[in-house]
């Protein structure tokens, strides 16, 4: 059986860029490394990663969280619109 390990995502990209392994990652997480020419990547057909902002059902959302959610959506919309996150879809 092959060995596997779970490690910090930043460390994983550093190891991959040094030719020391492979990783499965979202395109947005790889973008800067791809643009810098540190790694190469290919989409995995039929495999999608979904991101969510989760909160407690038992506590109302604070104004700060509502503002934060809006900021996240704006950043994502900008990254998608600019083509930086070419495979992303904003729901």
C-alpha positions as CSV (number, residue, x, y, z in Angstrom):
1,X,0.0,0.0,0.0
2,X,1.4,3.4,-0.9
3,X,2.5,5.8,1.9
4,X,0.5,9.0,2.3
5,X,0.7,12.0,4.6
6,X,-1.4,15.1,5.3
7,X,0.7,18.3,5.4
8,X,0.2,22.0,5.4
9,X,-1.0,23.2,2.0
10,X,1.8,25.8,1.6
11,X,4.4,23.2,2.3
12,X,2.8,20.8,-0.2
13,X,3.1,23.4,-3.0
14,X,6.7,24.1,-2.0
15,X,7.5,20.3,-2.2
16,X,5.7,20.0,-5.6
17,X,7.6,23.0,-7.0
18,X,10.8,21.2,-6.0
19,X,9.8,18.1,-7.8
20,X,9.2,16.1,-4.6
21,X,5.6,15.0,-5.1
22,X,2.1,15.7,-6.4
23,X,-1.0,17.3,-4.9
24,X,-4.7,17.9,-5.6
25,X,-5.5,21.5,-5.3
26,X,-8.1,24.1,-6.4
27,X,-7.1,26.3,-9.3
28,X,-7.3,29.4,-7.2
29,X,-4.9,27.9,-4.7
30,X,-2.4,27.2,-7.5
31,X,-2.8,30.4,-9.5
32,X,0.2,32.3,-8.1
33,X,2.5,29.3,-8.5
34,X,1.3,28.7,-12.0
35,X,1.8,32.3,-13.1
36,X,5.3,32.2,-11.6
37,X,6.1,29.1,-13.6
38,X,6.9,27.1,-10.4
39,X,4.6,24.2,-11.2
40,X,2.4,22.8,-14.0
41,X,-1.1,21.6,-13.5
42,X,-4.0,19.9,-15.3
43,X,-7.7,19.7,-14.4
44,X,-9.1,16.5,-13.1
45,X,-12.1,15.8,-15.2
46,X,-15.3,15.4,-13.2
47,X,-13.7,16.5,-9.9
48,X,-14.9,19.8,-8.5
49,X,-14.1,21.5,-5.2
50,X,-16.8,23.5,-3.5
51,X,-16.0,26.2,-0.9
52,X,-18.4,27.2,1.7
53,X,-18.6,29.8,4.5
54,X,-20.1,28.0,7.5
55,X,-21.5,29.5,10.7
56,X,-23.4,28.2,13.7
57,X,-27.2,27.7,13.3
58,X,-27.5,28.6,16.9
59,X,-26.0,32.1,16.6
60,X,-27.2,35.0,14.4
61,X,-24.8,36.4,11.9
62,X,-23.1,39.5,13.2
63,X,-22.8,42.6,11.0
64,X,-19.0,41.9,10.8
65,X,-19.6,38.4,9.4
66,X,-22.1,39.8,6.9
67,X,-19.5,42.4,5.7
68,X,-16.8,39.7,5.6
69,X,-19.1,37.5,3.4
70,X,-19.7,40.4,1.1
71,X,-16.0,41.0,0.8
72,X,-15.3,37.3,0.1
73,X,-17.9,37.4,-2.7
74,X,-16.4,40.6,-4.2
75,X,-12.9,39.1,-4.2
76,X,-14.1,35.9,-5.7
77,X,-16.1,37.7,-8.4
78,X,-13.1,39.8,-9.3
79,X,-10.8,36.8,-9.5
80,X,-13.3,34.9,-11.6
81,X,-14.0,37.9,-13.9
82,X,-10.3,38.6,-14.4
83,X,-9.7,35.0,-15.4
84,X,-7.4,34.4,-12.5
85,X,-9.7,31.6,-11.3
86,X,-10.5,30.3,-14.7
87,X,-12.4,27.2,-13.6
88,X,-14.4,28.8,-10.8
89,X,-18.1,29.5,-10.7
90,X,-19.7,31.9,-8.1
91,X,-23.0,30.5,-6.9
